[in-house]
Amino acid sequence: MDRGWWWKFGIIVAVTLGTVWLLIPSYVSLVKMDPAERNNIAKLQERLPAWAPAAKYRLNLGLDLQGGIHMVMRVDTKTALQQRTERRGQQIARWVSQDQKLGEVTMDTDPERLQLSLTAKDPATMDAIEKAVLETFTDFTRVSRNGAKLVLAPDESQVTRFEQEAVDQAMLVIRNRIDKWGVAELDVRKLGTDSIQISLPGRSDPEQAKELVGTTAQLEFRMVDDTNPSFFQEMLTKTPPREGSNITVTNDEGFTQLSSPSREALLAYVEDKVPEGREVLLECVANPMKKDDCLSYRTYLVNREVPLTGESLESANANISQINEPEVNITFDAVGAREFERLTEASVGKRMAIVLDDYVHSAPRINEKIGGGSARITMGRAGAKSFDEWFQEAQTLALVLKAGALPAPVTVGEIRQVGASLGEELIKKGGLAAVVGVALVLLFMFVYYRRAGLIADLALVLNGLLILAGLAVFNATLTLPGIAGFVLTLGVAVDANVLINERIREELEHGKTARQAVDQGYDRAFWTIFDSHVTALIAGSILFATGTGPIRGFATTLIIGLLASLFTSITVTRVIMTYFVHGRNAQTVSV
């Protein structure tokens, strides 16, 4: 055998061993653990050997396979928009009345029409008032003017933007709250224009879920205690974490922090190790490859005292500064402005953590005393992040701030519980269907193509393992349609081997030698197989991009399976066939 064959053989062995290694967390979770503990990442991590992959790289089961709670929440964007319009009207009236050149005005609102009526005490000043208001408050447009009365309404583009942001804010709050509940396969997605669909696999208490999701978010401004920059390093040195907890020390912010991919492991480690009057809160480090997912968590030591809450916050908006840097502009009410000024005056040079539902979303440094009720949070431009990434971070921070300060009312539109027994029944029936289908395919290939069929069967088994390992690596959720996609993909893989074997038969019938038949059979079948797989990949990508829930589960399984099929049907089977024909100088091919 030539050197190229040995390289290919080594790659196949490495891929096979790596596939089995990646499936260890899935095996322990689905086979060795009690179904009630399947979603507990911390317990799964404890059960895994030290050399195994992290617990998060396991095959997740969807709501239809393990039972749980399905909810649809309605976001009352109309009420939120009415409240915002009224608050904005009060802000406009205060702004006009504080300007001595414009004079005093009174303000009335029409919530149903989303209109504001400004009436000037001195009609002669209305021209100046109208011009100043429309130039300053660009999110409002003029509806009508009748003497000393000016009627305003939100700009249509601003209304659309606010309605979209209201749903995004609600999704952010819901995800943060449920994440603390420890739901491993949480699925939160937008449904239509004003609804949110939530799937909570493995959960069985709808009332607890409603209470958890429906509570108003808690936004807090708390001071970071960085008086001892080496606090967490000293903690780690004094009390090393247990093996396998994946807790490390970082120093990206000018002071040490603990970092780990497991939220539960971090919280368990720092418990009872914090000074009196202090508390450890976590920050989610976003996963750039998967939206709304945490790549890891890191710690902040903050004061327990909460000097300022989101109740005093009036607005927060992401903008681009005059020097072309992303920033977030925030505005407090009169009470909040006084508290914020006092807090910043006493804390110049320190960091202030912006905390939503016990998660730190940002910890900017206070550079100077900030008065007037308005502040600006500048987003750093250092590091490897692009301008678009920094601006996206500014928009996310603005959403966090507004989520705590201006939550839109959320009501339960639909809630139902999928019983665990139904999920187990679906697993048994779906699994039985998959096993029977695959067994019949394996038997057919062996009987019809003999040794070549047996080689195809080996490749098919590896193909199935590769699909499951791929789903585990990407933390995908296996649903009932996903099982259908799994079986369908195995059928596509078999189809590729059928094409190859039939092509080899044709070459033998034309009088070719065994070597020539195998080499030309694979070469001439390659483009047919490649084209069919690419076509199916395009269809799967469209399903993934446009579908939701189970449809995306089907598409994910299909895409991973097609990629695995290309490898097993073209590379794996050819290496084995080449060994028998070239390596052992076979004169015939059992096909």
KOLNU-239361 format. One record per residue (C-alpha): x, y, z; residue number from 1; residue in one letter. Coordinates in steps of 0.5 Angstrom, whole numbers, padded with zeros to 4 digits. Example, Ala and Ser with C-alpha at 12.3 -4.5 7.8 and 13.67 -1.06 7.14 Angstrom:
BEGIN
(pt (0025,-0009,0016),1,"A")
(pt (0027,-0002,0014),2,"S")
% end
This chain:
BEGIN
(pt (0000,0000,0000),1,"M")
(pt (0003,0007,-0002),2,"D")
(pt (0004,0013,0003),3,"R")
(pt (-0003,0016,0001),4,"G")
(pt (-0007,0010,0003),5,"W")
(pt (-0004,0010,0010),6,"W")
(pt (-0005,0017,0011),7,"W")
(pt (-0013,0016,0009),8,"K")
(pt (-0013,0010,0014),9,"F")
(pt (-0010,0014,0020),10,"G")
(pt (-0015,0020,0019),11,"I")
(pt (-0021,0015,0019),12,"I")
(pt (-0018,0011,0025),13,"V")
(pt (-0017,0018,0028),14,"A")
(pt (-0024,0021,0026),15,"V")
(pt (-0027,0014,0029),16,"T")
(pt (-0024,0015,0036),17,"L")
(pt (-0026,0022,0036),18,"G")
(pt (-0033,0020,0035),19,"T")
(pt (-0033,0015,0040),20,"V")
(pt (-0030,0020,0045),21,"W")
(pt (-0035,0026,0043),22,"L")
(pt (-0041,0021,0045),23,"L")
(pt (-0039,0019,0052),24,"I")
(pt (-0043,0025,0055),25,"P")
(pt (-0049,0023,0051),26,"S")
(pt (-0048,0016,0053),27,"Y")
(pt (-0048,0017,0060),28,"V")
(pt (-0053,0022,0060),29,"S")
(pt (-0058,0018,0056),30,"L")
(pt (-0056,0011,0059),31,"V")
(pt (-0053,0012,0065),32,"K")
(pt (-0057,0017,0069),33,"M")
(pt (-0064,0018,0071),34,"D")
(pt (-0069,0021,0067),35,"P")
(pt (-0070,0026,0072),36,"A")
(pt (-0063,0028,0073),37,"E")
(pt (-0062,0029,0065),38,"R")
(pt (-0062,0036,0065),39,"N")
(pt (-0057,0037,0071),40,"N")
(pt (-0051,0039,0068),41,"I")
(pt (-0047,0039,0074),42,"A")
(pt (-0049,0032,0076),43,"K")
(pt (-0047,0030,0069),44,"L")
(pt (-0040,0033,0070),45,"Q")
(pt (-0039,0029,0076),46,"E")
(pt (-0041,0023,0073),47,"R")
(pt (-0036,0024,0067),48,"L")
(pt (-0029,0021,0067),49,"P")
(pt (-0024,0027,0067),50,"A")
(pt (-0021,0025,0060),51,"W")
(pt (-0028,0026,0057),52,"A")
(pt (-0031,0032,0054),53,"P")
(pt (-0035,0037,0058),54,"A")
(pt (-0042,0036,0060),55,"A")
(pt (-0045,0041,0055),56,"K")
(pt (-0042,0037,0049),57,"Y")
(pt (-0048,0032,0050),58,"R")
(pt (-0054,0030,0046),59,"L")
(pt (-0060,0034,0048),60,"N")
(pt (-0067,0031,0047),61,"L")
(pt (-0073,0036,0045),62,"G")
(pt (-0079,0037,0048),63,"L")
(pt (-0083,0032,0044),64,"D")
(pt (-0078,0027,0047),65,"L")
(pt (-0077,0028,0054),66,"Q")
(pt (-0083,0032,0056),67,"G")
(pt (-0084,0039,0059),68,"G")
(pt (-0087,0045,0058),69,"I")
(pt (-0089,0049,0052),70,"H")
(pt (-0091,0056,0053),71,"M")
(pt (-0093,0062,0048),72,"V")
(pt (-0093,0069,0051),73,"M")
(pt (-0096,0075,0049),74,"R")
(pt (-0092,0082,0049),75,"V")
(pt (-0097,0088,0050),76,"D")
(pt (-0094,0092,0045),77,"T")
(pt (-0100,0097,0045),78,"K")
(pt (-0100,0098,0053),79,"T")
(pt (-0092,0099,0053),80,"A")
(pt (-0093,0104,0047),81,"L")
(pt (-0098,0108,0050),82,"Q")
(pt (-0094,0108,0057),83,"Q")
(pt (-0088,0111,0053),84,"R")
(pt (-0092,0116,0049),85,"T")
(pt (-0095,0119,0056),86,"E")
(pt (-0088,0119,0059),87,"R")
(pt (-0085,0122,0053),88,"R")
(pt (-0090,0127,0053),89,"G")
(pt (-0089,0129,0060),90,"Q")
(pt (-0081,0130,0059),91,"Q")
(pt (-0083,0134,0053),92,"I")
(pt (-0087,0139,0057),93,"A")
(pt (-0082,0139,0063),94,"R")
(pt (-0077,0141,0057),95,"W")
(pt (-0081,0146,0054),96,"V")
(pt (-0083,0149,0061),97,"S")
(pt (-0075,0150,0064),98,"Q")
(pt (-0074,0154,0058),99,"D")
(pt (-0076,0161,0060),100,"Q")
(pt (-0076,0163,0052),101,"K")
(pt (-0081,0158,0051),102,"L")
(pt (-0086,0159,0057),103,"G")
(pt (-0090,0154,0060),104,"E")
(pt (-0095,0149,0057),105,"V")
(pt (-0100,0144,0059),106,"T")
(pt (-0100,0137,0056),107,"M")
(pt (-0106,0132,0055),108,"D")
(pt (-0105,0125,0052),109,"T")
(pt (-0110,0121,0048),110,"D")
(pt (-0107,0114,0049),111,"P")
(pt (-0112,0110,0044),112,"E")
(pt (-0109,0115,0038),113,"R")
(pt (-0102,0115,0041),114,"L")
(pt (-0102,0123,0041),115,"Q")
(pt (-0100,0129,0045),116,"L")
(pt (-0103,0135,0046),117,"S")
(pt (-0099,0141,0048),118,"L")
(pt (-0102,0148,0050),119,"T")
(pt (-0098,0154,0051),120,"A")
(pt (-0100,0159,0056),121,"K")
(pt (-0098,0165,0051),122,"D")
(pt (-0101,0163,0044),123,"P")
(pt (-0095,0168,0041),124,"A")
(pt (-0090,0163,0043),125,"T")
(pt (-0093,0157,0040),126,"M")
(pt (-0089,0158,0033),127,"D")
(pt (-0082,0158,0037),128,"A")
(pt (-0085,0152,0042),129,"I")
(pt (-0087,0148,0035),130,"E")
(pt (-0080,0149,0032),131,"K")
(pt (-0076,0147,0038),132,"A")
(pt (-0080,0141,0040),133,"V")
(pt (-0079,0138,0033),134,"L")
(pt (-0072,0140,0032),135,"E")
(pt (-0070,0136,0039),136,"T")
(pt (-0075,0131,0040),137,"F")
(pt (-0074,0128,0033),138,"T")
(pt (-0078,0121,0034),139,"D")
(pt (-0085,0125,0034),140,"F")
(pt (-0088,0129,0028),141,"T")
(pt (-0093,0134,0028),142,"R")
(pt (-0101,0132,0027),143,"V")
(pt (-0104,0138,0027),144,"S")
(pt (-0104,0146,0030),145,"R")
(pt (-0110,0150,0032),146,"N")
(pt (-0108,0156,0035),147,"G")
(pt (-0104,0155,0042),148,"A")
(pt (-0105,0148,0041),149,"K")
(pt (-0100,0143,0038),150,"L")
(pt (-0102,0136,0037),151,"V")
(pt (-0096,0131,0036),152,"L")
(pt (-0095,0123,0035),153,"A")
(pt (-0089,0118,0035),154,"P")
(pt (-0086,0117,0028),155,"D")
(pt (-0088,0111,0025),156,"E")
(pt (-0081,0108,0024),157,"S")
(pt (-0080,0109,0031),158,"Q")
(pt (-0087,0106,0033),159,"V")
(pt (-0085,0100,0029),160,"T")
(pt (-0078,0100,0032),161,"R")
(pt (-0080,0100,0039),162,"F")
(pt (-0085,0095,0038),163,"E")
(pt (-0079,0090,0036),164,"Q")
(pt (-0075,0092,0041),165,"E")
(pt (-0081,0091,0046),166,"A")
(pt (-0081,0084,0044),167,"V")
(pt (-0073,0083,0044),168,"D")
(pt (-0073,0086,0051),169,"Q")
(pt (-0078,0081,0054),170,"A")
(pt (-0074,0075,0050),171,"M")
(pt (-0068,0078,0054),172,"L")
(pt (-0071,0078,0061),173,"V")
(pt (-0074,0071,0060),174,"I")
(pt (-0068,0068,0058),175,"R")
(pt (-0064,0071,0063),176,"N")
(pt (-0069,0068,0068),177,"R")
(pt (-0070,0061,0066),178,"I")
(pt (-0063,0060,0065),179,"D")
(pt (-0062,0061,0073),180,"K")
(pt (-0068,0056,0073),181,"W")
(pt (-0062,0051,0070),182,"G")
(pt (-0066,0049,0064),183,"V")
(pt (-0061,0046,0059),184,"A")
(pt (-0065,0046,0053),185,"E")
(pt (-0068,0052,0053),186,"L")
(pt (-0071,0055,0047),187,"D")
(pt (-0074,0062,0047),188,"V")
(pt (-0076,0065,0040),189,"R")
(pt (-0080,0070,0037),190,"K")
(pt (-0087,0068,0034),191,"L")
(pt (-0090,0073,0029),192,"G")
(pt (-0089,0080,0031),193,"T")
(pt (-0092,0080,0038),194,"D")
(pt (-0091,0073,0041),195,"S")
(pt (-0085,0069,0044),196,"I")
(pt (-0085,0061,0044),197,"Q")
(pt (-0082,0058,0050),198,"I")
(pt (-0080,0051,0051),199,"S")
(pt (-0078,0048,0057),200,"L")
(pt (-0076,0041,0057),201,"P")
(pt (-0076,0036,0063),202,"G")
(pt (-0080,0041,0067),203,"R")
(pt (-0087,0039,0070),204,"S")
(pt (-0089,0045,0074),205,"D")
(pt (-0093,0050,0069),206,"P")
(pt (-0095,0055,0075),207,"E")
(pt (-0088,0056,0077),208,"Q")
(pt (-0086,0057,0070),209,"A")
(pt (-0091,0062,0069),210,"K")
(pt (-0089,0066,0076),211,"E")
(pt (-0082,0066,0073),212,"L")
(pt (-0083,0068,0066),213,"V")
(pt (-0088,0074,0068),214,"G")
(pt (-0085,0077,0074),215,"T")
(pt (-0082,0084,0072),216,"T")
(pt (-0075,0085,0071),217,"A")
(pt (-0070,0087,0077),218,"Q")
(pt (-0065,0092,0074),219,"L")
(pt (-0060,0095,0079),220,"E")
(pt (-0053,0099,0079),221,"F")
(pt (-0048,0096,0084),222,"R")
(pt (-0041,0098,0085),223,"M")
(pt (-0036,0093,0084),224,"V")
(pt (-0031,0092,0089),225,"D")
(pt (-0024,0092,0086),226,"D")
(pt (-0020,0094,0092),227,"T")
(pt (-0016,0087,0092),228,"N")
(pt (-0015,0086,0085),229,"P")
(pt (-0012,0079,0086),230,"S")
(pt (-0018,0077,0091),231,"F")
(pt (-0020,0071,0086),232,"F")
(pt (-0013,0069,0085),233,"Q")
(pt (-0012,0068,0092),234,"E")
(pt (-0018,0065,0093),235,"M")
(pt (-0016,0060,0088),236,"L")
(pt (-0009,0059,0091),237,"T")
(pt (-0012,0058,0098),238,"K")
(pt (-0018,0053,0096),239,"T")
(pt (-0016,0050,0089),240,"P")
(pt (-0023,0047,0086),241,"P")
(pt (-0024,0040,0085),242,"R")
(pt (-0021,0037,0079),243,"E")
(pt (-0026,0037,0072),244,"G")
(pt (-0029,0044,0074),245,"S")
(pt (-0026,0048,0069),246,"N")
(pt (-0025,0054,0073),247,"I")
(pt (-0019,0058,0071),248,"T")
(pt (-0017,0065,0073),249,"V")
(pt (-0017,0071,0068),250,"T")
(pt (-0015,0078,0068),251,"N")
(pt (-0018,0082,0062),252,"D")
(pt (-0021,0088,0066),253,"E")
(pt (-0015,0090,0071),254,"G")
(pt (-0017,0085,0076),255,"F")
(pt (-0018,0078,0077),256,"T")
(pt (-0024,0074,0075),257,"Q")
(pt (-0026,0067,0076),258,"L")
(pt (-0028,0064,0069),259,"S")
(pt (-0032,0057,0067),260,"S")
(pt (-0036,0054,0062),261,"P")
(pt (-0041,0052,0068),262,"S")
(pt (-0045,0057,0072),263,"R")
(pt (-0047,0052,0077),264,"E")
(pt (-0040,0050,0078),265,"A")
(pt (-0038,0057,0079),266,"L")
(pt (-0043,0059,0084),267,"L")
(pt (-0042,0052,0088),268,"A")
(pt (-0034,0054,0089),269,"Y")
(pt (-0035,0061,0091),270,"V")
(pt (-0040,0060,0096),271,"E")
(pt (-0038,0061,0103),272,"D")
(pt (-0032,0064,0101),273,"K")
(pt (-0034,0072,0100),274,"V")
(pt (-0033,0077,0105),275,"P")
(pt (-0039,0080,0109),276,"E")
(pt (-0043,0085,0105),277,"G")
(pt (-0040,0083,0099),278,"R")
(pt (-0043,0078,0093),279,"E")
(pt (-0041,0075,0087),280,"V")
(pt (-0045,0076,0081),281,"L")
(pt (-0044,0073,0074),282,"L")
(pt (-0043,0075,0067),283,"E")
(pt (-0045,0071,0061),284,"C")
(pt (-0039,0071,0056),285,"V")
(pt (-0043,0071,0049),286,"A")
(pt (-0042,0065,0044),287,"N")
(pt (-0040,0068,0038),288,"P")
(pt (-0042,0062,0034),289,"M")
(pt (-0049,0061,0037),290,"K")
(pt (-0054,0067,0039),291,"K")
(pt (-0056,0067,0046),292,"D")
(pt (-0052,0062,0048),293,"D")
(pt (-0046,0063,0054),294,"C")
(pt (-0039,0061,0052),295,"L")
(pt (-0037,0061,0059),296,"S")
(pt (-0039,0065,0065),297,"Y")
(pt (-0034,0070,0070),298,"R")
(pt (-0034,0073,0076),299,"T")
(pt (-0035,0080,0079),300,"Y")
(pt (-0035,0082,0087),301,"L")
(pt (-0040,0087,0088),302,"V")
(pt (-0043,0091,0094),303,"N")
(pt (-0049,0088,0097),304,"R")
(pt (-0052,0095,0098),305,"E")
(pt (-0056,0097,0092),306,"V")
(pt (-0056,0105,0091),307,"P")
(pt (-0060,0105,0085),308,"L")
(pt (-0065,0101,0081),309,"T")
(pt (-0068,0101,0074),310,"G")
(pt (-0074,0104,0077),311,"E")
(pt (-0071,0111,0076),312,"S")
(pt (-0069,0110,0069),313,"L")
(pt (-0073,0114,0064),314,"E")
(pt (-0069,0112,0057),315,"S")
(pt (-0063,0108,0054),316,"A")
(pt (-0061,0109,0047),317,"N")
(pt (-0055,0106,0043),318,"A")
(pt (-0052,0111,0039),319,"N")
(pt (-0045,0113,0035),320,"I")
(pt (-0041,0119,0038),321,"S")
(pt (-0038,0125,0035),322,"Q")
(pt (-0031,0121,0035),323,"I")
(pt (-0035,0115,0031),324,"N")
(pt (-0035,0111,0038),325,"E")
(pt (-0041,0106,0040),326,"P")
(pt (-0044,0109,0046),327,"E")
(pt (-0050,0108,0050),328,"V")
(pt (-0054,0114,0053),329,"N")
(pt (-0058,0114,0059),330,"I")
(pt (-0063,0119,0062),331,"T")
(pt (-0066,0118,0070),332,"F")
(pt (-0072,0122,0073),333,"D")
(pt (-0071,0127,0078),334,"A")
(pt (-0070,0123,0084),335,"V")
(pt (-0065,0118,0080),336,"G")
(pt (-0061,0124,0077),337,"A")
(pt (-0060,0126,0084),338,"R")
(pt (-0058,0119,0087),339,"E")
(pt (-0054,0118,0081),340,"F")
(pt (-0050,0124,0082),341,"E")
(pt (-0049,0123,0089),342,"R")
(pt (-0046,0116,0087),343,"L")
(pt (-0042,0118,0082),344,"T")
(pt (-0039,0123,0086),345,"E")
(pt (-0037,0118,0091),346,"A")
(pt (-0034,0113,0086),347,"S")
(pt (-0030,0117,0081),348,"V")
(pt (-0025,0111,0078),349,"G")
(pt (-0029,0105,0081),350,"K")
(pt (-0033,0101,0077),351,"R")
(pt (-0041,0101,0077),352,"M")
(pt (-0044,0094,0075),353,"A")
(pt (-0050,0094,0071),354,"I")
(pt (-0054,0088,0074),355,"V")
(pt (-0061,0085,0071),356,"L")
(pt (-0064,0079,0074),357,"D")
(pt (-0057,0078,0078),358,"D")
(pt (-0053,0078,0072),359,"Y")
(pt (-0048,0083,0070),360,"V")
(pt (-0048,0086,0063),361,"H")
(pt (-0043,0091,0064),362,"S")
(pt (-0039,0094,0069),363,"A")
(pt (-0036,0101,0066),364,"P")
(pt (-0031,0105,0070),365,"R")
(pt (-0034,0112,0073),366,"I")
(pt (-0029,0117,0070),367,"N")
(pt (-0032,0124,0073),368,"E")
(pt (-0038,0126,0077),369,"K")
(pt (-0044,0126,0073),370,"I")
(pt (-0050,0131,0074),371,"G")
(pt (-0056,0133,0070),372,"G")
(pt (-0059,0126,0070),373,"G")
(pt (-0056,0124,0064),374,"S")
(pt (-0050,0119,0063),375,"A")
(pt (-0046,0116,0057),376,"R")
(pt (-0043,0109,0057),377,"I")
(pt (-0038,0109,0052),378,"T")
(pt (-0036,0102,0049),379,"M")
(pt (-0029,0101,0048),380,"G")
(pt (-0025,0100,0042),381,"R")
(pt (-0019,0096,0044),382,"A")
(pt (-0018,0089,0042),383,"G")
(pt (-0020,0084,0037),384,"A")
(pt (-0028,0086,0036),385,"K")
(pt (-0030,0090,0030),386,"S")
(pt (-0034,0097,0030),387,"F")
(pt (-0040,0093,0028),388,"D")
(pt (-0039,0088,0034),389,"E")
(pt (-0038,0094,0039),390,"W")
(pt (-0044,0097,0036),391,"F")
(pt (-0048,0091,0037),392,"Q")
(pt (-0046,0090,0044),393,"E")
(pt (-0048,0097,0045),394,"A")
(pt (-0055,0096,0043),395,"Q")
(pt (-0055,0090,0047),396,"T")
(pt (-0053,0094,0053),397,"L")
(pt (-0059,0099,0052),398,"A")
(pt (-0064,0093,0051),399,"L")
(pt (-0062,0091,0058),400,"V")
(pt (-0063,0097,0061),401,"L")
(pt (-0069,0099,0058),402,"K")
(pt (-0072,0092,0060),403,"A")
(pt (-0071,0093,0067),404,"G")
(pt (-0073,0100,0066),405,"A")
(pt (-0079,0100,0061),406,"L")
(pt (-0082,0092,0061),407,"P")
(pt (-0088,0091,0056),408,"A")
(pt (-0093,0087,0060),409,"P")
(pt (-0093,0080,0058),410,"V")
(pt (-0099,0075,0059),411,"T")
(pt (-0099,0068,0058),412,"V")
(pt (-0103,0066,0051),413,"G")
(pt (-0102,0059,0051),414,"E")
(pt (-0099,0054,0056),415,"I")
(pt (-0099,0046,0056),416,"R")
(pt (-0095,0040,0059),417,"Q")
(pt (-0092,0035,0055),418,"V")
(pt (-0092,0029,0060),419,"G")
(pt (-0086,0025,0061),420,"A")
(pt (-0089,0018,0059),421,"S")
(pt (-0091,0021,0052),422,"L")
(pt (-0084,0023,0051),423,"G")
(pt (-0081,0016,0053),424,"E")
(pt (-0086,0013,0049),425,"E")
(pt (-0084,0017,0043),426,"L")
(pt (-0077,0015,0044),427,"I")
(pt (-0079,0008,0044),428,"K")
(pt (-0083,0008,0038),429,"K")
(pt (-0078,0013,0034),430,"G")
(pt (-0072,0009,0036),431,"G")
(pt (-0075,0002,0035),432,"L")
(pt (-0077,0005,0028),433,"A")
(pt (-0070,0008,0027),434,"A")
(pt (-0067,0001,0029),435,"V")
(pt (-0072,-0003,0024),436,"V")
(pt (-0071,0001,0018),437,"G")
(pt (-0063,0001,0019),438,"V")
(pt (-0063,-0006,0020),439,"A")
(pt (-0067,-0007,0014),440,"L")
(pt (-0062,-0003,0010),441,"V")
(pt (-0056,-0006,0013),442,"L")
(pt (-0059,-0013,0011),443,"L")
(pt (-0061,-0011,0004),444,"F")
(pt (-0054,-0009,0003),445,"M")
(pt (-0050,-0015,0005),446,"F")
(pt (-0055,-0020,0002),447,"V")
(pt (-0055,-0016,-0005),448,"Y")
(pt (-0048,-0013,-0005),449,"Y")
(pt (-0044,-0019,-0001),450,"R")
(pt (-0037,-0016,0001),451,"R")
(pt (-0038,-0009,-0002),452,"A")
(pt (-0045,-0009,0002),453,"G")
(pt (-0041,-0011,0008),454,"L")
(pt (-0036,-0005,0007),455,"I")
(pt (-0042,0000,0006),456,"A")
(pt (-0045,-0003,0012),457,"D")
(pt (-0039,-0001,0016),458,"L")
(pt (-0039,0006,0013),459,"A")
(pt (-0046,0007,0015),460,"L")
(pt (-0045,0005,0022),461,"V")
(pt (-0040,0010,0022),462,"L")
(pt (-0044,0015,0019),463,"N")
(pt (-0049,0014,0024),464,"G")
(pt (-0044,0016,0030),465,"L")
(pt (-0042,0022,0026),466,"L")
(pt (-0049,0025,0026),467,"I")
(pt (-0050,0024,0033),468,"L")
(pt (-0043,0026,0035),469,"A")
(pt (-0044,0032,0030),470,"G")
(pt (-0051,0034,0034),471,"L")
(pt (-0047,0033,0041),472,"A")
(pt (-0041,0038,0039),473,"V")
(pt (-0046,0043,0036),474,"F")
(pt (-0051,0043,0042),475,"N")
(pt (-0056,0041,0038),476,"A")
(pt (-0063,0038,0040),477,"T")
(pt (-0066,0032,0038),478,"L")
(pt (-0073,0032,0036),479,"T")
(pt (-0078,0027,0033),480,"L")
(pt (-0077,0030,0026),481,"P")
(pt (-0070,0030,0028),482,"G")
(pt (-0070,0022,0028),483,"I")
(pt (-0074,0022,0022),484,"A")
(pt (-0068,0026,0019),485,"G")
(pt (-0063,0021,0022),486,"F")
(pt (-0066,0015,0018),487,"V")
(pt (-0067,0019,0012),488,"L")
(pt (-0060,0021,0012),489,"T")
(pt (-0057,0014,0013),490,"L")
(pt (-0062,0012,0007),491,"G")
(pt (-0058,0018,0003),492,"V")
(pt (-0051,0015,0005),493,"A")
(pt (-0054,0008,0003),494,"V")
(pt (-0056,0011,-0004),495,"D")
(pt (-0049,0013,-0005),496,"A")
(pt (-0046,0006,-0004),497,"N")
(pt (-0051,0003,-0009),498,"V")
(pt (-0049,0008,-0014),499,"L")
(pt (-0041,0006,-0013),500,"I")
(pt (-0043,-0001,-0013),501,"N")
(pt (-0047,-0001,-0019),502,"E")
(pt (-0042,0003,-0023),503,"R")
(pt (-0036,-0002,-0021),504,"I")
(pt (-0041,-0008,-0023),505,"R")
(pt (-0042,-0005,-0030),506,"E")
(pt (-0034,-0004,-0030),507,"E")
(pt (-0033,-0011,-0029),508,"L")
(pt (-0038,-0013,-0034),509,"E")
(pt (-0034,-0009,-0039),510,"H")
(pt (-0028,-0014,-0038),511,"G")
(pt (-0024,-0009,-0033),512,"K")
(pt (-0020,-0012,-0028),513,"T")
(pt (-0021,-0012,-0021),514,"A")
(pt (-0017,-0006,-0020),515,"R")
(pt (-0019,-0002,-0026),516,"Q")
(pt (-0027,-0003,-0024),517,"A")
(pt (-0026,-0001,-0017),518,"V")
(pt (-0022,0006,-0019),519,"D")
(pt (-0026,0008,-0025),520,"Q")
(pt (-0033,0006,-0021),521,"G")
(pt (-0031,0011,-0015),522,"Y")
(pt (-0028,0016,-0020),523,"D")
(pt (-0034,0016,-0025),524,"R")
(pt (-0039,0016,-0019),525,"A")
(pt (-0036,0021,-0015),526,"F")
(pt (-0039,0027,-0019),527,"W")
(pt (-0046,0024,-0019),528,"T")
(pt (-0046,0023,-0011),529,"I")
(pt (-0043,0030,-0010),530,"F")
(pt (-0048,0034,-0014),531,"D")
(pt (-0054,0030,-0011),532,"S")
(pt (-0051,0032,-0004),533,"H")
(pt (-0050,0039,-0005),534,"V")
(pt (-0057,0040,-0008),535,"T")
(pt (-0060,0036,-0001),536,"A")
(pt (-0055,0041,0003),537,"L")
(pt (-0058,0047,-0001),538,"I")
(pt (-0065,0045,0001),539,"A")
(pt (-0063,0043,0008),540,"G")
(pt (-0060,0050,0009),541,"S")
(pt (-0066,0053,0007),542,"I")
(pt (-0070,0049,0012),543,"L")
(pt (-0066,0051,0017),544,"F")
(pt (-0066,0059,0016),545,"A")
(pt (-0073,0059,0015),546,"T")
(pt (-0076,0054,0020),547,"G")
(pt (-0077,0054,0027),548,"T")
(pt (-0077,0049,0033),549,"G")
(pt (-0078,0041,0030),550,"P")
(pt (-0077,0043,0023),551,"I")
(pt (-0070,0046,0025),552,"R")
(pt (-0068,0040,0028),553,"G")
(pt (-0070,0036,0022),554,"F")
(pt (-0065,0041,0018),555,"A")
(pt (-0060,0040,0023),556,"T")
(pt (-0060,0033,0023),557,"T")
(pt (-0060,0033,0015),558,"L")
(pt (-0054,0037,0014),559,"I")
(pt (-0050,0034,0019),560,"I")
(pt (-0052,0027,0016),561,"G")
(pt (-0050,0029,0009),562,"L")
(pt (-0043,0032,0011),563,"L")
(pt (-0042,0025,0014),564,"A")
(pt (-0045,0021,0008),565,"S")
(pt (-0040,0025,0004),566,"L")
(pt (-0034,0023,0008),567,"F")
(pt (-0036,0015,0009),568,"T")
(pt (-0039,0013,0002),569,"S")
(pt (-0033,0016,-0002),570,"I")
(pt (-0027,0016,0003),571,"T")
(pt (-0028,0011,0008),572,"V")
(pt (-0031,0005,0003),573,"T")
(pt (-0026,0007,-0002),574,"R")
(pt (-0020,0006,0003),575,"V")
(pt (-0023,-0001,0005),576,"I")
(pt (-0024,-0003,-0002),577,"M")
(pt (-0017,-0001,-0004),578,"T")
(pt (-0014,-0005,0001),579,"Y")
(pt (-0018,-0012,-0001),580,"F")
(pt (-0016,-0010,-0008),581,"V")
(pt (-0010,-0007,-0008),582,"H")
(pt (-0007,-0009,-0002),583,"G")
(pt (-0009,-0016,-0002),584,"R")
(pt (-0008,-0017,-0010),585,"N")
(pt (-0015,-0019,-0011),586,"A")
(pt (-0017,-0022,-0018),587,"Q")
(pt (-0025,-0021,-0017),588,"T")
(pt (-0029,-0016,-0013),589,"V")
(pt (-0035,-0019,-0009),590,"S")
(pt (-0040,-0014,-0011),591,"V")
% end
